[in-house]
Amino acid sequence: MNKWKLLPSMAVKGVVQNKTVYFPYLAVGAFSAFTYFIFSSILYNEDLIRELPRAAYAWMLLSIGRGLLGIILIPFLYYANSFLVKRRSREFGLYSILGLEKRHIGILLFLETIMIYMIVTASGILLGSALSKLFFLLLLHVSHLPLNVEFVFTWKAFKDTLLFFVAVYLINLCFGLIQIRKSRPVELLSGSKKGEKQPKGIFFYGISGAVVLILGYKISISSELNSMIFTDFFLAVFLVVIGTYLLFTSGSIMLLRILKENKKIYYQSKNFVTISGMLYRMKKNAASLANICIFSTMVIITLICTITLYCGLDGITHHDYPYDIRADYGTGSLIKEDVEKQVSRLEEKYGIKGLRVDVFDFRRFSCSKDENNFAPKLPDGDFEDTYGVYFLTLEDYNRIENESKTLNDGEVLFLATGEDFGYDSVSFMGSQMRVAEEIKELFPFPKAGRSDFGAEFVFIVKDKAALDDCVEAFARENGVTEIEEFLAEVSQQVGIVLEGEDELKRDFADELFIWLKGQEGYTSCLDGLAQRAELESMYGGLLFIGIIFGTVFFTCLLLIMYYKQISEGYEDKGSFDIMQKVGMSDREIKGTIHRQTLLVFLLPLAGAISHTCAGMFMVNNLMAALGLFDNLLMAMGMIFVSLLFVFVYGISYVITARTYYRIVRQVI
């Protein structure tokens, strides 16, 4: 019979007969196609883009997310495919001896790749089509968007998924063809049992890895919330990843060599197979351990950010917009009683309550700051060198906070929205004042508890005369000539907080804004209700991506660990069979499996926990950049996620050890 006619049936038979190794590969591929299709479907849904506030930003996040997903999936699928090629090299060697040429084997691989591609893409796209709307509704829910936005299936998502996986499996096919072309039949017969070469320069790589990792930790621990935070983040991640690979590649091998040199340990039956087996494939093991460590860290950090962002979303939005309704005026002519009358009228009309009605005068200046000295803004100063400084009178402060504090001449109450000020005196434009008390809260100026991008400072002065003295000092130091006119430029702010149903609050605010905009001196307004809704939508998009990526990372992690142990189980099956024939009991085999899988699982877990602890300093600053300043919430989130991860990680360990044991106990 013609060899060419046999190839299609041989391709099908090859996949079916090797189903125990192909099933994980097909499952991995189908899951990858599913996640990629989900991202593409949402990305190309035009209704989503039109409805999301800051749609360009949301679209950019989804685009970046899909790109990162592709970057993750390509090496992930390549890793899985490399095992298949090596696993079947003995079979291909037999084909060569029986008369098949390399071109025939190449066609066989090509046909198998087409079959795998069709199964993977069909399964992934069908599952994605069934669940795309569910994930779309999840995005709408976490973004606080109307759930009646229609989800439309797009052929672009279908096309992109097919093309992406064409590229992925083409890369894998090329790898297989290159391996077949470079090999001789004898090499193919022994290829599945060929060990990895021991790398050179272990000591150098070990020291380099430790130095690079410590440097990455140092950048994270010493990071501050400033304009360099994102640059520092990517630099720290890069260094930690490189350091992890170097340390696992060198450190694990050094440890195994030390154990091998110790004859008392190495020549015990319970240790011999474990140590020799790990040394046999040390390069692959080291890289796999590093991959597991890095993926574990990604899972933990992603889940921490996602959970804390969800739990702290209300605090973030109210930190940025404390008032539901705010209006600013260029003159101080608005009377508080008039505002209260309008609020009372609307309370009766809509049946909701105004919890706060604040009307106060203030002055705001942009200044430079050096310790406790505030001076004119630097001519070439950037954002980080310029601070917003507010002045309020004690009368307004007592009314806003319902206090009865008093001040002497030359004294101020002082508030820093970032870190505590910490000085007993303060200088403003050369005028010295004693800080009678550093207050911790003032409603319109929520305290972050640490330095942030928009750090502001509030002076509470004794009376209007003291306020004018400070304004005059600012005018003098900044070259203002028309002092009297400058003194008369008093700003005024109206701030209102409502309690009630969201729809009624919306109607209340819309009607009150009409009245506020008609008052003398009106300059601007800020709709806190709308701004919070916009922030919730934007952060909801981030939350959705975090959920998807957390799921993807965690699934990839579990599959990498599971697939790694399955592949090594098949590679170790012959060795354990020999050990059993020479008298090794089932109990000893189980003990060896337990120690080997324990090493594979615990080293990456320890590394991931270490990376997480060091990285939390920077994660705190990154979350603060989004407006989340709750350190307790971040700490609780880290503890909860870490414990949950260790629990699931342990379950995976038990399942993996059992699967590995079943494989190595099979009769060859």
Secondary structure as GFF3:
##gff-version 3
##sequence-region A 1 668
A	DSSP	alpha_helix	3	17	.	.	.	ID=ss1
A	DSSP	alpha_helix	19	43	.	.	.	ID=ss2
A	DSSP	alpha_helix	46	51	.	.	.	ID=ss3
A	DSSP	alpha_helix	55	87	.	.	.	ID=ss4
A	DSSP	alpha_helix	89	97	.	.	.	ID=ss5
A	DSSP	alpha_helix	102	142	.	.	.	ID=ss6
A	DSSP	alpha_helix	155	182	.	.	.	ID=ss7
A	DSSP	alpha_helix	185	191	.	.	.	ID=ss8
A	DSSP	alpha_helix	202	221	.	.	.	ID=ss9
A	DSSP	alpha_helix	229	261	.	.	.	ID=ss10
A	DSSP	alpha_helix	263	266	.	.	.	ID=ss11
A	DSSP	alpha_helix	269	280	.	.	.	ID=ss12
A	DSSP	alpha_helix	282	311	.	.	.	ID=ss13
A	DSSP	alpha_helix	313	320	.	.	.	ID=ss14
A	DSSP	beta_strand	325	329	.	.	.	ID=ss15
A	DSSP	alpha_helix	336	350	.	.	.	ID=ss16
A	DSSP	beta_strand	353	370	.	.	.	ID=ss17
A	DSSP	beta_strand	373	376	.	.	.	ID=ss18
A	DSSP	three_ten_helix	383	385	.	.	.	ID=ss19
A	DSSP	beta_strand	387	393	.	.	.	ID=ss20
A	DSSP	alpha_helix	394	401	.	.	.	ID=ss21
A	DSSP	beta_strand	411	416	.	.	.	ID=ss22
A	DSSP	beta_strand	425	428	.	.	.	ID=ss23
A	DSSP	beta_strand	431	438	.	.	.	ID=ss24
A	DSSP	beta_strand	456	461	.	.	.	ID=ss25
A	DSSP	alpha_helix	464	477	.	.	.	ID=ss26
A	DSSP	alpha_helix	483	488	.	.	.	ID=ss27
A	DSSP	beta_strand	491	499	.	.	.	ID=ss28
A	DSSP	alpha_helix	502	517	.	.	.	ID=ss29
A	DSSP	beta_strand	522	527	.	.	.	ID=ss30
A	DSSP	alpha_helix	528	581	.	.	.	ID=ss31
A	DSSP	alpha_helix	586	625	.	.	.	ID=ss32
A	DSSP	alpha_helix	631	664	.	.	.	ID=ss33
###
